Amino acid sequence: MKRFCLLAVLCGLLCIPVRALEVSAPSAILMEKETGTVLFAKDEHTPREPASVTKVMTLLLTMEAIDSGALSYDDYVTGSAHASSMGGSQIWLKEGERMTVRDLLKAVCVVSGNDAAVALGEHLAGSEDAFVEKMNQRAAELGMNDTHFVNACGLPANGHVSSAHDIALMSRELILNHPDIRQFTTIWMDSLRDGASMLVNTNKLIRFYDGATGLKTGSTSSAGYNVSATAERDGMELIAVVMKGASSDERFADARAMLDYGFATYTLTTVTPDEALSPLPVDLGARSEVQPVLTGNNTVLLEKSRASGLQKELSLPERVVAPVAEGDRLGELRVTDAKGETVAVLPILAGESVPHITWSQMFRNVLKLSFCCG
């Protein structure tokens, strides 16, 4: 029942028309964070080399470990010979050098350190190969069906691919459930090793785009120029993914164009009933009433042109029959725009369970009633 209710909400939220938008890159997507709605897509499922945008998954697994208590920002990681051998973007991590998880996260987010990413993966899983298994497992859980990881950092490798759609999925998971990552992804300039190693963010949008919050760049000669760019304005955060851009400037221009379009066209609205929901009588229940509640997922993404003059119609039965399970659908809140067109249907759920009354309970109730009448 809960799954049905969630699907109903998503159905209402995802029915957003995807308008035409020109970007130069062959693959791109624009997604809204809160609802996961795709606002624009171009060849979004073609597997391509993600390059260092791979590190979004490395960051996700690291932040999941931190937020679960399995890892701390202040834990020390010792660089291995394997991690220190990584080429490409790096912080020149030495074998045996000890750095905190905090500093390694900073290195990954700001300068895309391949050695830092591999060191984190080895620390979490024991080896890069074992960590890559976790990356692919997590990708499968997120529905990233176009993705197969071979390493933790995105260096070119046969069969190491992802898609704009899948990158948006893992980017959303990271920024939606682990917002603390922003302390690293929004850094423009910083340093490591007590100021000895200077860092400048590879994501130029952090400095030059209003509301930019991250997230990760990536480029190789074969992958082209990629980016997963995130930005927030007026409480709405968007994810713009570009794959195989022709140049660094063009990937940022494409991302900026998608973000500009999203912020100019859409808005998030939180919908609640006009009045507090009253308890519903329950027939044959162990309790006489059940409290209806609005689904927690009551944020609606709308085109700005449809966001004013919203009307809400509440539909609930006069009473329900036990048993009632917590999360059962009791009714709905229908939201329509000024033209009377439905923009969302939000389930009204049972906020508690009410089991069927037992014979012994019924007998006690009869006795109480008899004494009261007497």
C-alpha positions in Angstrom: 0.0 0.0 0.0 2.8 2.4 0.9 4.5 1.6 -2.4 1.2 2.3 -4.3 0.9 5.7 -2.5 4.5 6.6 -3.4 3.9 5.7 -7.0 0.7 7.9 -7.1 2.7 10.9 -5.8 5.5 10.3 -8.3 2.9 10.0 -11.1 1.6 13.4 -10.2 5.0 15.0 -9.8 6.7 13.5 -12.8 4.1 14.5 -15.4 6.0 17.6 -16.3 6.3 18.5 -20.0 9.9 18.3 -21.2 10.4 21.3 -23.5 13.0 21.8 -26.2 16.3 23.2 -25.1 19.4 23.4 -27.2 22.8 22.1 -25.8 25.8 21.4 -27.9 27.0 18.3 -26.0 25.7 14.9 -27.4 24.3 13.8 -24.0 22.8 16.0 -21.3 20.1 16.0 -18.7 18.5 18.5 -16.2 16.9 17.0 -13.1 15.2 18.7 -10.1 16.6 17.3 -6.8 13.6 17.1 -4.5 11.2 15.2 -6.8 13.7 13.7 -9.2 11.8 15.1 -12.1 13.6 15.3 -15.5 13.1 18.8 -17.0 15.3 18.3 -20.1 17.0 15.3 -21.6 19.1 14.6 -24.7 20.4 11.1 -25.4 20.5 10.6 -21.7 20.9 6.8 -21.6 23.8 6.3 -24.0 26.8 4.9 -22.0 29.8 7.1 -22.2 33.1 7.5 -20.4 32.3 9.5 -17.2 36.0 10.4 -16.5 36.3 12.0 -13.0 32.5 12.5 -12.6 32.9 8.8 -11.5 34.0 10.3 -8.2 30.4 11.3 -7.4 29.9 7.6 -6.5 33.1 7.6 -4.5 31.9 10.6 -2.6 28.5 9.1 -2.1 29.8 5.9 -0.5 32.2 7.9 1.6 29.4 10.2 2.9 27.2 7.2 3.5 29.9 5.8 5.7 30.3 9.1 7.6 26.6 9.6 8.1 26.2 6.1 9.3 28.9 6.5 11.9 31.3 3.9 10.3 33.7 6.7 9.3 34.7 10.1 10.7 36.0 13.2 9.0 38.9 13.2 11.5 39.9 9.6 10.8 43.3 9.2 9.2 43.9 7.4 5.9 47.4 6.1 5.0 48.3 6.4 1.4 49.2 3.1 -0.3 51.6 2.5 -3.1 48.7 1.8 -5.4 46.9 5.1 -4.5 50.1 7.1 -4.9 50.7 5.7 -8.3 47.5 7.2 -9.8 48.2 9.6 -12.7 46.1 12.5 -14.0 44.7 15.0 -11.5 46.3 14.3 -8.1 47.5 15.8 -4.9 50.8 13.9 -5.1 49.9 11.6 -2.2 53.0 9.8 -1.0 53.0 6.1 0.0 52.7 6.1 3.8 51.5 9.7 4.0 48.6 10.1 6.5 45.8 12.5 5.7 42.4 12.9 7.3 39.2 11.9 5.6 38.2 15.6 5.6 41.3 16.6 3.6 40.9 13.7 1.2 37.3 14.7 0.5 38.4 18.2 -0.1 41.0 17.0 -2.5 38.5 14.9 -4.4 35.8 17.7 -4.6 38.1 20.6 -5.4 40.9 19.3 -7.6 39.6 15.9 -8.5 42.5 14.0 -6.9 42.6 10.5 -8.3 45.0 9.4 -5.6 42.8 10.9 -2.9 39.7 9.0 -4.3 41.5 5.7 -4.5 42.9 6.2 -1.0 39.4 6.7 0.4 38.1 3.6 -1.5 40.9 1.5 -0.1 40.3 2.7 3.4 36.6 1.9 3.2 36.8 -1.5 1.5 40.3 -2.8 1.9 41.3 -2.5 -1.8 40.2 -0.5 -4.8 38.8 -3.7 -6.4 36.6 -4.4 -3.4 35.5 -0.7 -3.4 34.6 -0.9 -7.0 32.3 -3.8 -6.2 30.5 -1.6 -3.7 30.3 1.1 -6.3 28.6 -1.2 -8.8 26.3 -2.6 -6.1 25.2 0.9 -5.1 24.7 1.8 -8.7 22.4 -1.2 -9.2 20.4 -0.2 -6.1 19.9 3.3 -7.5 18.7 2.0 -10.9 21.8 3.1 -12.8 21.3 0.6 -15.5 23.7 2.2 -18.0 26.7 2.2 -15.6 29.6 -0.1 -15.0 32.5 1.1 -12.9 36.0 -0.3 -13.2 37.9 2.0 -10.9 37.2 4.6 -8.1 38.5 7.7 -9.9 37.5 7.6 -13.5 40.8 7.1 -15.2 40.2 5.6 -18.7 39.5 1.9 -18.5 37.9 -0.6 -20.8 34.2 -1.0 -19.9 34.1 2.0 -17.5 31.0 3.8 -18.5 27.9 5.7 -17.3 25.2 7.9 -18.8 23.9 11.4 -18.2 20.8 9.9 -16.6 22.8 7.7 -14.2 25.1 10.5 -13.2 22.1 12.6 -12.4 20.7 9.7 -10.3 23.8 9.3 -8.2 24.3 13.1 -8.0 20.7 13.5 -6.6 21.3 10.7 -4.1 24.4 12.5 -2.8 23.1 16.0 -2.5 19.6 15.0 -1.4 20.6 12.7 1.5 24.1 14.0 2.3 23.9 17.8 2.1 27.0 18.1 4.2 29.0 17.4 1.1 28.5 21.1 0.2 31.2 22.1 2.7 33.6 20.7 0.1 31.9 21.1 -3.2 31.4 24.8 -2.8 35.1 25.6 -2.0 36.7 27.8 -4.7 40.2 28.0 -3.3 41.8 26.3 -0.3 44.9 24.4 0.6 46.3 21.1 2.1 49.3 20.2 4.2 49.2 23.5 6.2 49.1 25.7 3.2 51.9 23.9 1.2 49.5 22.5 -1.4 47.1 25.0 -3.0 43.7 24.0 -4.4 41.6 25.7 -7.0 38.2 24.2 -8.0 38.0 22.6 -11.4 34.3 23.6 -11.5 34.4 27.2 -12.6 30.6 27.5 -12.0 31.4 27.6 -8.3 32.8 31.1 -8.7 30.9 32.4 -11.7 27.3 31.0 -11.4 24.9 32.4 -8.9 23.7 29.7 -6.5 26.2 27.0 -7.6 26.6 24.2 -5.0 28.8 21.7 -6.9 29.3 19.1 -8.0 32.0 17.3 -10.1 33.9 17.8 -13.3 35.7 15.2 -15.4 37.6 15.1 -18.7 40.0 12.9 -20.6 40.9 12.9 -24.3 38.5 10.1 -25.0 35.7 11.1 -22.6 35.6 14.7 -23.7 34.5 17.3 -21.1 31.9 16.2 -18.5 30.3 17.9 -15.6 27.6 17.3 -13.0 26.6 20.8 -12.1 24.3 21.6 -9.2 22.9 24.9 -8.1 20.1 26.2 -5.8 17.9 29.2 -6.0 14.7 30.0 -4.0 14.8 26.6 -2.3 15.0 24.6 -5.5 18.1 22.7 -6.4 18.8 21.5 -9.9 21.3 19.0 -11.4 22.7 19.6 -14.9 24.8 16.8 -16.4 26.8 17.3 -19.6 28.7 14.4 -21.2 31.3 14.5 -24.0 31.4 18.3 -24.3 33.7 19.6 -27.0 35.6 21.9 -24.7 35.7 22.9 -21.0 34.0 26.2 -21.9 31.2 24.5 -23.8 30.4 22.0 -21.0 30.0 24.9 -18.6 27.9 26.9 -21.1 25.6 23.9 -21.6 25.3 23.4 -17.9 24.6 27.1 -17.4 22.0 27.1 -20.1 20.1 24.1 -18.6 20.3 25.6 -15.1 19.1 29.0 -16.3 16.2 27.4 -18.1 15.2 25.3 -15.1 15.2 28.3 -12.7 13.4 30.5 -15.1 10.6 28.0 -15.9 9.9 25.9 -12.7 9.2 26.4 -9.0 8.7 24.1 -6.0 5.4 24.4 -4.0 4.7 22.7 -0.8 1.0 21.6 -0.7 -1.0 21.1 2.5 -4.7 20.9 3.2 -6.5 24.2 4.0 -7.6 22.9 7.3 -6.3 20.4 9.8 -7.3 16.8 9.1 -9.8 15.5 11.6 -9.8 11.9 12.9 -12.0 9.4 11.0 -14.4 7.0 12.8 -13.3 3.4 12.6 -15.9 0.6 12.6 -15.0 -2.7 14.4 -11.7 -1.3 15.4 -9.7 -1.7 18.6 -9.8 2.1 18.7 -12.7 4.2 17.6 -10.7 6.7 15.4 -7.7 6.9 13.1 -5.8 10.0 12.3 -5.4 10.7 8.6 -2.1 12.4 7.5 -0.8 13.8 4.3 2.1 11.9 2.7 5.4 13.4 3.6 6.2 13.8 0.0 4.0 16.8 -0.6 6.4 19.0 -2.6 5.0 19.7 -6.1 7.2 20.9 -9.0 5.3 23.2 -11.3 5.9 25.5 -14.2 5.8 29.0 -12.9 3.0 29.9 -15.2 0.8 27.3 -13.4 1.8 27.9 -9.8 -0.6 30.8 -9.0 -4.2 30.3 -8.1 -3.9 26.6 -7.0 -7.0 25.0 -5.7 -7.1 22.0 -3.3 -9.9 19.4 -3.0 -9.8 17.0 -0.1 -11.5 13.6 -0.6 -12.0 11.3 2.5 -14.6 8.8 3.5 -17.0 9.5 6.4 -15.7 6.4 8.2 -13.5 3.4 7.6 -13.6 -0.3 8.7 -10.9 -2.0 10.7 -8.3 -3.3 10.3 -6.4 -0.3 9.2 -2.6 -0.4 8.8 -0.3 2.6 9.2 0.3 4.0 5.7 -2.9 2.7 4.2 -4.4 5.1 1.7 -7.6 6.7 3.1 -8.2 9.4 0.5 -6.5 12.1 -1.5 -5.8 15.7 -1.9 -6.2 16.8 -5.5 -4.4 20.0 -6.6 -5.6 21.9 -9.7 -4.3 25.0 -11.4 -6.3 28.2 -12.2 -7.7 26.4 -15.4 -8.9 23.5 -13.3 -6.3 21.1 -14.7 -4.9 18.6 -12.2 -1.3 19.2 -11.3 -0.9 16.7 -8.5 -2.8 14.0 -6.6 -1.4 13.5 -3.1 -2.4 10.5 -1.0 -3.9 10.9 2.5 -2.6 8.0 4.6 -3.5 6.4 7.9 -1.1 7.8 10.5 -1.4 4.8 12.8 -2.6 1.2 12.8 -6.0 0.3 14.1 -6.4 -3.5 14.4 -9.8 -5.3 14.3 -11.5 -5.5 17.7 -11.2 -8.9 19.4 -14.0 -10.8 20.9 -12.6 -10.2 24.4 -12.4 -6.5 23.7 -15.9 -6.5 22.4 -17.2 -8.3 25.5 -15.5 -5.8 27.8 -17.0 -3.0 25.8 -20.5 -4.6 26.2 -19.9 -4.9 30.0 -18.8 -1.3 30.3 -21.9 -0.2 28.3 -24.1 -2.3 30.6 -22.7 -0.8 33.7 -23.0 2.7 32.3 -26.7 2.0 31.4 -27.3 0.6 34.8 
